[in-house]
Amino acid sequence: MPHLLTAPVQIPVPGGKVIDEYVGGVATATSHMSVAKMIAPAGWEEPFQSPEFEEVTVVLRGTVLVECDGERFEVHAGQSIVTAKGERVRYSVGPEGAEYVAICTPAFSPELVNREE
């Protein structure tokens, strides 16, 4: 049966990034998939991680920079990128910031992201 979700849950994060989770561990107590919209300010970046989930990133506005296996990808509005489970990856955004959607399977969780400190 369909489940109408009327509003995302906003998840606070440091660095000025806004996460609106529509489906996932916080919004719907779902562990098999997460869907979230992100708005990241200019200069936002996060540390490298080796997540235990596959991630599809769809860029709506701006540019998301993805570093993986020694390569750097510029993902512009209208483009997407898929990163595999276990890949060492780092996300940041271009000088204009970015708005994008992240879809993770299984769902994103702090325990599965394996961020490097």
C-alpha positions in Angstrom: 0.0 0.0 0.0 1.3 3.5 -0.8 2.6 5.7 2.0 2.1 9.4 1.6 5.0 11.3 3.2 3.9 14.9 3.7 7.2 16.5 4.7 10.9 15.6 5.0 12.7 15.5 8.3 15.5 18.0 8.4 18.7 16.6 9.8 21.2 19.1 11.4 24.8 18.8 10.2 27.8 21.0 10.7 29.2 23.3 8.0 26.0 24.9 6.9 24.7 22.0 4.9 21.0 21.3 5.0 19.7 17.7 4.7 16.0 17.0 4.1 15.4 13.2 4.4 12.3 12.0 2.7 12.9 8.2 3.2 15.5 6.6 5.5 16.5 5.8 9.1 15.3 9.2 10.5 12.3 10.0 8.4 10.6 6.6 8.0 12.7 4.2 10.1 13.6 2.5 6.8 17.0 0.7 6.6 16.9 -0.7 3.0 16.9 2.8 1.2 17.3 6.5 1.9 16.4 9.5 -0.2 17.5 12.9 0.8 17.8 16.4 -0.7 20.9 18.3 0.2 21.7 22.0 0.0 25.4 22.7 0.5 26.9 26.1 0.7 30.0 27.3 -1.3 33.1 25.6 0.0 31.4 22.8 1.8 33.3 19.5 2.0 33.4 16.4 4.0 36.1 13.9 4.9 36.8 10.8 2.9 34.6 7.8 3.6 34.2 4.2 2.7 30.4 3.6 2.9 28.7 0.3 3.2 26.1 1.4 0.7 25.8 2.3 -2.9 25.0 6.0 -3.5 23.4 7.7 -6.5 23.9 11.5 -6.5 21.6 13.6 -8.8 22.7 17.2 -9.0 19.9 19.8 -9.3 21.9 23.0 -9.1 25.6 23.9 -8.9 28.4 21.3 -9.0 29.2 18.4 -6.7 32.9 17.3 -6.7 33.5 13.6 -6.2 37.0 12.2 -5.5 37.3 8.5 -5.8 40.3 6.2 -6.6 42.6 9.1 -7.4 40.1 10.6 -9.9 38.0 13.8 -9.5 34.6 14.1 -11.1 32.7 17.3 -11.6 29.0 16.5 -11.5 27.0 19.4 -12.8 23.3 20.2 -12.7 21.4 17.7 -14.7 24.1 15.0 -14.2 24.4 12.1 -11.8 27.1 9.8 -10.4 26.9 6.4 -8.8 29.5 5.3 -6.2 29.7 1.7 -5.2 29.6 0.2 -1.7 33.1 0.1 -0.2 34.7 2.7 -2.5 36.8 5.4 -0.7 35.0 8.6 -1.7 34.9 12.2 -0.8 32.2 14.8 -1.6 32.5 18.6 -1.8 30.9 21.3 -3.8 32.0 24.0 -6.2 32.3 27.8 -5.5 28.5 28.3 -6.1 27.4 25.6 -3.7 25.0 22.8 -4.8 21.6 21.3 -4.4 21.4 17.6 -5.0 19.5 14.4 -4.2 21.3 11.4 -2.6 19.7 7.9 -2.8 21.5 5.2 -0.8 21.0 1.4 -0.7 20.9 0.3 2.0 19.9 3.5 3.8 22.5 6.0 4.9 23.4 5.7 8.6 26.3 7.1 10.6 27.3 3.5 11.4 27.6 2.6 7.7 29.4 5.7 6.3 32.8 5.0 7.8 34.1 8.6 7.6 37.8 9.1 8.1 38.6 11.6 10.9 
